[in-house]
Amino acid sequence: MRTNPRSPADSRGRVWRQRALTLALLLTVWLGAQHWRASEVPRGPAPAFSLPAVSVQADQQLSLAQWQAAHPGRPVALNFWAESCPICKLQQSNVSRVGADWPVLTVALQSGDVAAVRQALGRRGLDWPTVVDARGELTRRYGIGAVPAFVVIDASGQVRSASVGYTSELGMRARLWWAALRA
């Protein structure tokens, strides 16, 4: 009886093909989940807003139009977060690093009033430009069902991309870069 022994190279190749197939399947499932979680975010013109801003001056409001005007010709991002969200805390260093190079306005969702959000940012050592969505109205208008969420708006005011859940620094930068190219 003759056997057909496989060489070690054949076995290694088969193992790597199986691993590549598994990785491709996992990536497909992950991308599908990302698309589904952000499917409620409106495409087209970004919903306008004017919300209380965390700043030194009391009763200051900041609108999307003002934020875009402060960064003409550039895409801007909205990063939705909540004080009670552990994933938001994991992602905060990504937001800070991206915010050093790109205009990122953070939206504090149901995290208290301006004073409470200012205190939370101070406790975490964050110097983010932030508006307060105390009742979650803006978050609902943007179709955000969970936080963190990262929404990119191009220079013409169109929503170009959105991600819900943890987003890597590279993922944030790629979305902003892509919106800048499409402008």
N, CA and C atoms as a LAMMPS dump frame, in Angstrom:
ITEM: TIMESTEP
0
ITEM: NUMBER OF ATOMS
549
ITEM: BOX BOUNDS ff ff ff
-5.0000000000000000e+02 5.0000000000000000e+02
-5.0000000000000000e+02 5.0000000000000000e+02
-5.0000000000000000e+02 5.0000000000000000e+02
ITEM: ATOMS id mol type element x y z
1 1 1 N 0.827 -1.152 0
2 1 2 C 0 0 0
3 1 3 C 0.888 1.236 0
4 2 1 N 0.603 2.098 -0.938
5 2 2 C 1.423 3.301 -1.061
6 2 3 C 0.683 4.473 -0.428
7 3 1 N 1.397 5.248 0.304
8 3 2 C 0.817 6.469 0.875
9 3 3 C 1.418 7.651 0.155
10 4 1 N 0.699 8.689 0.172
11 4 2 C 1.166 9.91 -0.468
12 4 3 C 1.505 10.904 0.635
13 5 1 N 2.715 10.843 1.104
14 5 2 C 3.066 11.744 2.204
15 5 3 C 3.095 13.202 1.714
16 6 1 N 2.564 14.078 2.55
17 6 2 C 2.606 15.512 2.227
18 6 3 C 3.893 16.098 2.783
19 7 1 N 4.41 17.006 2.045
20 7 2 C 5.634 17.66 2.51
21 7 3 C 5.265 18.688 3.576
22 8 1 N 6.208 19.038 4.435
23 8 2 C 5.942 20.077 5.442
24 8 3 C 5.535 21.405 4.809
25 9 1 N 6.066 21.704 3.641
26 9 2 C 5.707 22.953 2.961
27 9 3 C 4.238 22.934 2.552
28 10 1 N 3.731 21.779 2.087
29 10 2 C 2.314 21.667 1.725
30 10 3 C 1.425 21.897 2.939
31 11 1 N 1.793 21.343 4.079
32 11 2 C 1.004 21.495 5.31
33 11 3 C 0.985 22.948 5.769
34 12 1 N 2.15 23.592 5.724
35 12 2 C 2.22 24.995 6.131
36 12 3 C 1.385 25.863 5.199
37 13 1 N 1.443 25.594 3.919
38 13 2 C 0.654 26.375 2.957
39 13 3 C -0.833 26.22 3.198
40 14 1 N -1.261 25.002 3.5
41 14 2 C -2.68 24.754 3.766
42 14 3 C -3.11 25.486 5.04
43 15 1 N -2.282 25.464 6.068
44 15 2 C -2.593 26.144 7.324
45 15 3 C -2.716 27.652 7.089
46 16 1 N -1.798 28.227 6.324
47 16 2 C -1.852 29.668 6.073
48 16 3 C -3.061 30.045 5.222
49 17 1 N -3.439 29.201 4.282
50 17 2 C -4.656 29.472 3.491
51 17 3 C -5.89 29.453 4.392
52 18 1 N -5.945 28.49 5.32
53 18 2 C -7.077 28.425 6.245
54 18 3 C -7.113 29.657 7.151
55 19 1 N -5.967 30.065 7.623
56 19 2 C -5.901 31.265 8.47
57 19 3 C -6.32 32.511 7.69
58 20 1 N -5.867 32.626 6.46
59 20 2 C -6.239 33.772 5.62
60 20 3 C -7.74 33.786 5.36
61 21 1 N -8.307 32.621 5.104
62 21 2 C -9.751 32.52 4.88
63 21 3 C -10.519 32.908 6.142
64 22 1 N -10.079 32.444 7.283
65 22 2 C -10.716 32.8 8.555
66 22 3 C -10.616 34.298 8.804
67 23 1 N -9.458 34.879 8.572
68 23 2 C -9.268 36.312 8.742
69 23 3 C -10.175 37.1 7.802
70 24 1 N -10.271 36.673 6.552
71 24 2 C -11.146 37.343 5.591
72 24 3 C -12.601 37.263 6.033
73 25 1 N -13.007 36.124 6.544
74 25 2 C -14.376 35.961 7.032
75 25 3 C -14.638 36.869 8.23
76 26 1 N -13.716 36.904 9.184
77 26 2 C -13.871 37.777 10.349
78 26 3 C -13.918 39.251 9.933
79 27 1 N -13.066 39.645 9.011
80 27 2 C -13.06 41.019 8.524
81 27 3 C -14.383 41.36 7.844
82 28 1 N -14.917 40.456 7.063
83 28 2 C -16.2 40.675 6.398
84 28 3 C -17.319 40.852 7.418
85 29 1 N -17.345 40.001 8.43
86 29 2 C -18.367 40.106 9.477
87 29 3 C -18.214 41.428 10.228
88 30 1 N -16.975 41.787 10.571
89 30 2 C -16.741 43.038 11.292
90 30 3 C -17.184 44.236 10.459
91 31 1 N -16.808 44.286 9.184
92 31 2 C -17.207 45.399 8.318
93 31 3 C -18.725 45.464 8.166
94 32 1 N -19.364 44.312 8.049
95 32 2 C -20.821 44.274 7.965
96 32 3 C -21.468 44.824 9.225
97 33 1 N -20.922 44.461 10.381
98 33 2 C -21.447 44.971 11.65
99 33 3 C -21.254 46.481 11.751
100 34 1 N -20.091 46.968 11.321
101 34 2 C -19.847 48.41 11.333
102 34 3 C -20.846 49.141 10.435
103 35 1 N -21.077 48.618 9.273
104 35 2 C -22.032 49.226 8.343
105 35 3 C -23.438 49.224 8.939
106 36 1 N -23.839 48.104 9.531
107 36 2 C -25.17 47.996 10.105
108 36 3 C -25.346 48.953 11.277
109 37 1 N -24.331 49.066 12.154
110 37 2 C -24.441 49.94 13.328
111 37 3 C -24.531 51.406 12.942
112 38 1 N -23.968 51.78 11.809
113 38 2 C -23.998 53.179 11.379
114 38 3 C -25.059 53.415 10.305
115 39 1 N -25.91 52.43 10.059
116 39 2 C -26.876 52.542 8.956
117 39 3 C -27.943 53.601 9.181
118 40 1 N -28.187 54.008 10.415
119 40 2 C -29.209 55.013 10.698
120 40 3 C -28.675 56.445 10.578
121 41 1 N -27.37 56.595 10.457
122 41 2 C -26.795 57.939 10.322
123 41 3 C -27.194 58.474 8.953
124 42 1 N -27.794 59.665 8.926
125 42 2 C -28.258 60.191 7.643
126 42 3 C -27.103 60.504 6.705
127 43 1 N -27.294 60.243 5.451
128 43 2 C -26.337 60.652 4.417
129 43 3 C -26.859 61.96 3.829
130 44 1 N -25.982 62.69 3.214
131 44 2 C -26.387 63.98 2.669
132 44 3 C -26.052 65.086 3.65
133 45 1 N -26.834 66.167 3.635
134 45 2 C -26.521 67.307 4.507
135 45 3 C -26.518 66.915 5.989
136 46 1 N -25.499 67.353 6.681
137 46 2 C -25.399 67.067 8.112
138 46 3 C -26.458 67.862 8.865
139 47 1 N -27.157 67.232 9.806
140 47 2 C -28.126 67.967 10.613
141 47 3 C -27.447 69.106 11.376
142 48 1 N -28.011 70.287 11.251
143 48 2 C -27.459 71.468 11.918
144 48 3 C -27.758 71.397 13.41
145 49 1 N -26.975 72.128 14.178
146 49 2 C -27.223 72.207 15.618
147 49 3 C -26.592 73.454 16.189
148 50 1 N -27.057 73.826 17.348
149 50 2 C -26.449 74.845 18.187
150 50 3 C -26.661 74.38 19.612
151 51 1 N -25.556 74.056 20.293
152 51 2 C -25.625 73.472 21.631
153 51 3 C -24.709 74.237 22.579
154 52 1 N -24.984 74.111 23.884
155 52 2 C -24.07 74.723 24.855
156 52 3 C -22.671 74.142 24.714
157 53 1 N -21.698 75.024 24.738
158 53 2 C -20.307 74.601 24.585
159 53 3 C -19.597 74.642 25.927
160 54 1 N -18.7 73.711 26.134
161 54 2 C -17.882 73.701 27.339
162 54 3 C -16.778 74.721 27.121
163 55 1 N -16.852 75.799 27.865
164 55 2 C -15.853 76.857 27.723
165 55 3 C -15.803 77.651 29.021
166 56 1 N -14.95 78.623 29.038
167 56 2 C -14.819 79.468 30.222
168 56 3 C -16.037 80.369 30.369
169 57 1 N -16.588 80.842 29.251
170 57 2 C -17.734 81.757 29.286
171 57 3 C -19.029 80.98 29.505
172 58 1 N -19.873 81.501 30.349
173 58 2 C -21.161 80.864 30.609
174 58 3 C -22.11 81.113 29.44
175 59 1 N -23.005 80.187 29.24
176 59 2 C -24.076 80.31 28.246
177 59 3 C -23.583 80.461 26.809
178 60 1 N -22.397 80.007 26.493
179 60 2 C -21.905 80.061 25.119
180 60 3 C -22.498 78.902 24.341
181 61 1 N -22.929 79.178 23.116
182 61 2 C -23.458 78.158 22.216
183 61 3 C -22.463 77.984 21.072
184 62 1 N -22.404 76.787 20.532
185 62 2 C -21.578 76.521 19.366
186 62 3 C -22.428 75.75 18.369
187 63 1 N -22.417 76.2 17.133
188 63 2 C -23.205 75.535 16.094
189 63 3 C -22.278 74.803 15.128
190 64 1 N -22.872 73.891 14.374
191 64 2 C -22.111 73.199 13.341
192 64 3 C -21.586 74.21 12.327
193 65 1 N -22.396 75.175 11.962
194 65 2 C -21.969 76.198 10.995
195 65 3 C -20.755 76.969 11.515
196 66 1 N -20.746 77.318 12.793
197 66 2 C -19.595 78.022 13.366
198 66 3 C -18.349 77.135 13.355
199 67 1 N -18.523 75.851 13.688
200 67 2 C -17.391 74.922 13.713
201 67 3 C -16.803 74.768 12.32
202 68 1 N -17.668 74.634 11.314
203 68 2 C -17.177 74.514 9.938
204 68 3 C -16.524 75.811 9.477
205 69 1 N -17.1 76.947 9.834
206 69 2 C -16.526 78.239 9.431
207 69 3 C -15.143 78.452 10.039
208 70 1 N -14.919 77.886 11.208
209 70 2 C -13.606 78.003 11.85
210 70 3 C -12.557 77.137 11.16
211 71 1 N -13.005 76.217 10.288
212 71 2 C -12.096 75.297 9.587
213 71 3 C -12.472 75.252 8.104
214 72 1 N -12.367 76.385 7.41
215 72 2 C -12.841 76.443 6.012
216 72 3 C -12.071 75.498 5.097
217 73 1 N -12.814 74.836 4.217
218 73 2 C -12.214 73.962 3.225
219 73 3 C -11.742 72.625 3.756
220 74 1 N -12.019 72.33 5.007
221 74 2 C -11.563 71.075 5.611
222 74 3 C -12.751 70.254 6.081
223 75 1 N -12.626 68.935 6.046
224 75 2 C -13.669 68.126 6.687
225 75 3 C -13.548 68.278 8.198
226 76 1 N -14.671 68.128 8.874
227 76 2 C -14.69 68.162 10.336
228 76 3 C -15.297 66.857 10.834
229 77 1 N -15.002 66.533 12.063
230 77 2 C -15.555 65.319 12.654
231 77 3 C -16.316 65.657 13.92
232 78 1 N -17.348 64.866 14.164
233 78 2 C -18.073 64.914 15.428
234 78 3 C -17.817 63.586 16.121
235 79 1 N -17.335 63.652 17.345
236 79 2 C -17.112 62.435 18.129
237 79 3 C -18.122 62.43 19.273
238 80 1 N -19.097 61.521 19.197
239 80 2 C -20.129 61.393 20.213
240 80 3 C -19.612 60.465 21.311
241 81 1 N -19.744 60.885 22.57
242 81 2 C -19.261 60.101 23.693
243 81 3 C -20.153 60.347 24.903
244 82 1 N -19.997 59.509 25.916
245 82 2 C -20.732 59.668 27.169
246 82 3 C -19.79 59.385 28.334
247 83 1 N -20.008 60.078 29.424
248 83 2 C -19.181 59.912 30.623
249 83 3 C -19.245 58.469 31.128
250 84 1 N -20.38 57.834 30.99
251 84 2 C -20.561 56.485 31.528
252 84 3 C -20.09 55.374 30.589
253 85 1 N -19.538 55.716 29.447
254 85 2 C -19.18 54.739 28.411
255 85 3 C -17.726 54.286 28.564
256 86 1 N -17.495 53.009 28.909
257 86 2 C -16.109 52.543 29.058
258 86 3 C -15.344 52.496 27.737
259 87 1 N -16.014 52.214 26.634
260 87 2 C -15.329 52.18 25.335
261 87 3 C -14.907 53.587 24.936
262 88 1 N -15.721 54.587 25.293
263 88 2 C -15.353 55.98 25.02
264 88 3 C -14.039 56.33 25.723
265 89 1 N -13.879 55.828 26.94
266 89 2 C -12.645 56.078 27.688
267 89 3 C -11.452 55.405 27.018
268 90 1 N -11.663 54.207 26.485
269 90 2 C -10.581 53.521 25.765
270 90 3 C -10.18 54.277 24.505
271 91 1 N -11.136 54.93 23.884
272 91 2 C -10.917 55.599 22.605
273 91 3 C -10.437 57.046 22.766
274 92 1 N -10.452 57.596 23.967
275 92 2 C -10.183 59.019 24.131
276 92 3 C -8.782 59.433 23.677
277 93 1 N -7.776 58.589 23.817
278 93 2 C -6.441 58.975 23.346
279 93 3 C -6.416 59.056 21.817
280 94 1 N -7.174 58.192 21.139
281 94 2 C -7.275 58.271 19.674
282 94 3 C -7.875 59.605 19.265
283 95 1 N -8.958 60 19.946
284 95 2 C -9.63 61.267 19.636
285 95 3 C -8.676 62.436 19.873
286 96 1 N -7.948 62.397 20.964
287 96 2 C -7.009 63.488 21.271
288 96 3 C -5.923 63.608 20.211
289 97 1 N -5.352 62.481 19.795
290 97 2 C -4.284 62.534 18.785
291 97 3 C -4.818 63.008 17.428
292 98 1 N -5.969 62.515 17.032
293 98 2 C -6.557 62.95 15.755
294 98 3 C -6.94 64.421 15.841
295 99 1 N -7.486 64.833 16.988
296 99 2 C -7.883 66.228 17.181
297 99 3 C -6.721 67.21 17.143
298 100 1 N -5.511 66.724 17.328
299 100 2 C -4.334 67.595 17.228
300 100 3 C -4.051 67.975 15.778
301 101 1 N -4.533 67.163 14.818
302 101 2 C -4.254 67.395 13.397
303 101 3 C -5.489 67.73 12.567
304 102 1 N -6.653 67.341 13.048
305 102 2 C -7.905 67.535 12.313
306 102 3 C -8.927 68.205 13.229
307 103 1 N -9.883 68.947 12.659
308 103 2 C -10.919 69.566 13.493
309 103 3 C -11.94 68.526 13.978
310 104 1 N -11.845 68.171 15.252
311 104 2 C -12.761 67.215 15.872
312 104 3 C -13.514 67.935 16.984
313 105 1 N -14.82 67.984 16.857
314 105 2 C -15.688 68.537 17.891
315 105 3 C -16.341 67.366 18.596
316 106 1 N -16.206 67.303 19.91
317 106 2 C -16.814 66.195 20.62
318 106 3 C -18.19 66.606 21.127
319 107 1 N -19.075 65.609 21.201
320 107 2 C -20.448 65.813 21.644
321 107 3 C -20.659 64.924 22.866
322 108 1 N -20.838 65.553 24.032
323 108 2 C -21.061 64.811 25.273
324 108 3 C -22.542 64.465 25.365
325 109 1 N -22.828 63.189 25.299
326 109 2 C -24.204 62.701 25.305
327 109 3 C -24.646 62.347 26.715
328 110 1 N -25.716 62.965 27.148
329 110 2 C -26.338 62.646 28.436
330 110 3 C -25.305 62.45 29.539
331 111 1 N -24.396 63.399 29.63
332 111 2 C -23.324 63.336 30.628
333 111 3 C -23.425 64.479 31.63
334 112 1 N -24.606 65.073 31.72
335 112 2 C -24.816 66.181 32.642
336 112 3 C -24.81 67.513 31.921
337 113 1 N -24.84 68.574 32.717
338 113 2 C -24.834 69.915 32.156
339 113 3 C -23.398 70.334 31.817
340 114 1 N -23.258 71.58 31.395
341 114 2 C -21.94 72.076 30.982
342 114 3 C -20.917 71.929 32.11
343 115 1 N -21.309 72.275 33.327
344 115 2 C -20.373 72.194 34.456
345 115 3 C -19.928 70.748 34.697
346 116 1 N -20.86 69.804 34.614
347 116 2 C -20.515 68.39 34.84
348 116 3 C -19.592 67.88 33.74
349 117 1 N -19.86 68.256 32.503
350 117 2 C -19.006 67.816 31.389
351 117 3 C -17.627 68.46 31.505
352 118 1 N -17.577 69.732 31.868
353 118 2 C -16.286 70.405 32.065
354 118 3 C -15.48 69.677 33.144
355 119 1 N -16.14 69.292 34.226
356 119 2 C -15.478 68.581 35.316
357 119 3 C -14.974 67.205 34.844
358 120 1 N -15.786 66.501 34.066
359 120 2 C -15.388 65.179 33.558
360 120 3 C -14.175 65.296 32.636
361 121 1 N -14.183 66.289 31.771
362 121 2 C -13.041 66.492 30.875
363 121 3 C -11.783 66.839 31.677
364 122 1 N -11.946 67.694 32.688
365 122 2 C -10.808 68.059 33.532
366 122 3 C -10.253 66.878 34.295
367 123 1 N -11.146 66.041 34.82
368 123 2 C -10.731 64.847 35.56
369 123 3 C -9.931 63.904 34.664
370 124 1 N -10.295 63.84 33.399
371 124 2 C -9.592 62.961 32.449
372 124 3 C -8.39 63.642 31.798
373 125 1 N -8.215 64.937 32.049
374 125 2 C -7.095 65.663 31.457
375 125 3 C -7.28 65.928 29.973
376 126 1 N -8.531 66.133 29.544
377 126 2 C -8.84 66.339 28.129
378 126 3 C -9.187 67.797 27.865
379 127 1 N -8.606 68.333 26.822
380 127 2 C -8.863 69.716 26.421
381 127 3 C -9.588 69.701 25.072
382 128 1 N -10.703 69.008 25.018
383 128 2 C -11.462 68.862 23.774
384 128 3 C -12.453 69.993 23.597
385 129 1 N -12.594 70.501 22.365
386 129 2 C -13.741 71.368 22.089
387 129 3 C -14.989 70.48 22.173
388 130 1 N -15.926 70.844 23.026
389 130 2 C -17.053 69.961 23.321
390 130 3 C -18.354 70.742 23.406
391 131 1 N -19.408 70.161 22.843
392 131 2 C -20.763 70.655 23.053
393 131 3 C -21.521 69.616 23.866
394 132 1 N -22.564 70.067 24.557
395 132 2 C -23.292 69.211 25.482
396 132 3 C -24.677 68.892 24.919
397 133 1 N -24.893 67.618 24.666
398 133 2 C -26.188 67.108 24.195
399 133 3 C -26.86 66.423 25.392
400 134 1 N -27.315 67.237 26.344
401 134 2 C -27.782 66.73 27.634
402 134 3 C -28.959 65.769 27.514
403 135 1 N -29.862 66.016 26.582
404 135 2 C -31.05 65.16 26.445
405 135 3 C -30.941 64.177 25.278
406 136 1 N -29.843 64.197 24.556
407 136 2 C -29.647 63.25 23.462
408 136 3 C -30.393 63.595 22.183
409 137 1 N -30.879 64.816 22.065
410 137 2 C -31.653 65.202 20.873
411 137 3 C -30.799 65.21 19.61
412 138 1 N -29.61 65.788 19.693
413 138 2 C -28.729 65.818 18.515
414 138 3 C -28.305 64.402 18.138
415 139 1 N -28.002 63.615 19.126
416 139 2 C -27.571 62.243 18.88
417 139 3 C -28.655 61.469 18.131
418 140 1 N -29.915 61.65 18.523
419 140 2 C -31.026 60.996 17.811
420 140 3 C -31.152 61.525 16.383
421 141 1 N -30.983 62.833 16.192
422 141 2 C -31.084 63.41 14.839
423 141 3 C -29.993 62.86 13.921
424 142 1 N -28.86 62.516 14.49
425 142 2 C -27.771 61.923 13.702
426 142 3 C -27.911 60.406 13.573
427 143 1 N -28.937 59.837 14.173
428 143 2 C -29.168 58.398 14.054
429 143 3 C -28.175 57.554 14.825
430 144 1 N -27.574 58.129 15.847
431 144 2 C -26.584 57.418 16.645
432 144 3 C -27.322 56.609 17.707
433 145 1 N -27.16 55.3 17.655
434 145 2 C -27.83 54.428 18.61
435 145 3 C -26.945 53.988 19.757
436 146 1 N -25.654 54.216 19.651
437 146 2 C -24.712 53.827 20.699
438 146 3 C -23.482 54.721 20.599
439 147 1 N -22.742 54.801 21.678
440 147 2 C -21.498 55.565 21.684
441 147 3 C -20.364 54.623 22.053
442 148 1 N -19.165 54.961 21.632
443 148 2 C -18.764 56.139 20.887
444 148 3 C -19.184 56.051 19.422
445 149 1 N -19.289 57.216 18.817
446 149 2 C -19.579 57.301 17.384
447 149 3 C -18.731 58.42 16.808
448 150 1 N -18.274 58.228 15.595
449 150 2 C -17.387 59.183 14.918
450 150 3 C -17.992 59.488 13.551
451 151 1 N -18.4 60.734 13.339
452 151 2 C -19.068 61.144 12.105
453 151 3 C -18.207 62.184 11.401
454 152 1 N -17.943 61.961 10.117
455 152 2 C -17.131 62.892 9.326
456 152 3 C -18.043 63.664 8.382
457 153 1 N -17.886 64.988 8.405
458 153 2 C -18.651 65.896 7.556
459 153 3 C -17.657 66.608 6.652
460 154 1 N -17.892 66.542 5.344
461 154 2 C -16.931 67.163 4.427
462 154 3 C -17.078 68.683 4.424
463 155 1 N -16.216 69.351 3.682
464 155 2 C -16.176 70.81 3.663
465 155 3 C -17.464 71.431 3.138
466 156 1 N -18.241 70.687 2.368
467 156 2 C -19.505 71.227 1.853
468 156 3 C -20.684 70.9 2.769
469 157 1 N -20.429 70.278 3.916
470 157 2 C -21.485 70.016 4.879
471 157 3 C -22.21 68.693 4.703
472 158 1 N -21.633 67.781 3.912
473 158 2 C -22.241 66.473 3.679
474 158 3 C -21.643 65.431 4.618
475 159 1 N -22.496 64.585 5.19
476 159 2 C -22.001 63.473 5.998
477 159 3 C -21.321 62.494 5.05
478 160 1 N -20.064 62.202 5.285
479 160 2 C -19.295 61.314 4.398
480 160 3 C -19.077 59.935 4.978
481 161 1 N -18.966 59.833 6.301
482 161 2 C -18.8 58.513 6.895
483 161 3 C -19.179 58.572 8.363
484 162 1 N -19.468 57.403 8.898
485 162 2 C -19.785 57.287 10.314
486 162 3 C -19.36 55.912 10.792
487 163 1 N -18.881 55.868 12.008
488 163 2 C -18.583 54.59 12.647
489 163 3 C -19.153 54.645 14.049
490 164 1 N -19.696 53.527 14.475
491 164 2 C -20.263 53.412 15.815
492 164 3 C -19.508 52.303 16.521
493 165 1 N -19.091 52.578 17.739
494 165 2 C -18.26 51.646 18.482
495 165 3 C -16.815 52.118 18.424
496 166 1 N -15.939 51.327 18.967
497 166 2 C -14.527 51.703 19.002
498 166 3 C -14.005 51.942 17.59
499 167 1 N -13.338 53.077 17.396
500 167 2 C -12.719 53.401 16.119
501 167 3 C -11.244 53.701 16.394
502 168 1 N -10.381 53.054 15.667
503 168 2 C -8.943 53.26 15.863
504 168 3 C -8.536 54.644 15.376
505 169 1 N -7.387 55.073 15.827
506 169 2 C -6.845 56.353 15.346
507 169 3 C -6.675 56.314 13.83
508 170 1 N -6.155 55.214 13.321
509 170 2 C -5.981 55.07 11.877
510 170 3 C -7.332 55.142 11.16
511 171 1 N -8.353 54.51 11.723
512 171 2 C -9.688 54.559 11.126
513 171 3 C -10.247 55.972 11.08
514 172 1 N -10.037 56.74 12.141
515 172 2 C -10.5 58.132 12.168
516 172 3 C -9.763 58.963 11.127
517 173 1 N -8.449 58.816 11.112
518 173 2 C -7.645 59.588 10.164
519 173 3 C -7.993 59.223 8.719
520 174 1 N -8.198 57.947 8.447
521 174 2 C -8.532 57.516 7.083
522 174 3 C -9.867 58.113 6.637
523 175 1 N -10.85 58.149 7.524
524 175 2 C -12.151 58.72 7.174
525 175 3 C -12.028 60.214 6.856
526 176 1 N -11.274 60.93 7.681
527 176 2 C -11.081 62.368 7.438
528 176 3 C -10.288 62.603 6.158
529 177 1 N -9.246 61.827 5.953
530 177 2 C -8.428 61.96 4.738
531 177 3 C -9.282 61.699 3.5
532 178 1 N -10.107 60.655 3.539
533 178 2 C -10.959 60.305 2.402
534 178 3 C -11.947 61.441 2.118
535 179 1 N -12.512 62.039 3.161
536 179 2 C -13.441 63.155 2.965
537 179 3 C -12.712 64.366 2.376
538 180 1 N -11.461 64.574 2.763
539 180 2 C -10.683 65.696 2.221
540 180 3 C -10.397 65.476 0.739
541 181 1 N -10.136 64.229 0.354
542 181 2 C -9.867 63.926 -1.06
543 181 3 C -11.103 64.108 -1.944
544 182 1 N -12.257 63.806 -1.388
545 182 2 C -13.498 63.847 -2.158
546 182 3 C -14.063 65.246 -2.29
547 183 1 N -13.47 66.202 -1.58
548 183 2 C -14.002 67.577 -1.611
549 183 3 C -13.692 68.277 -2.912
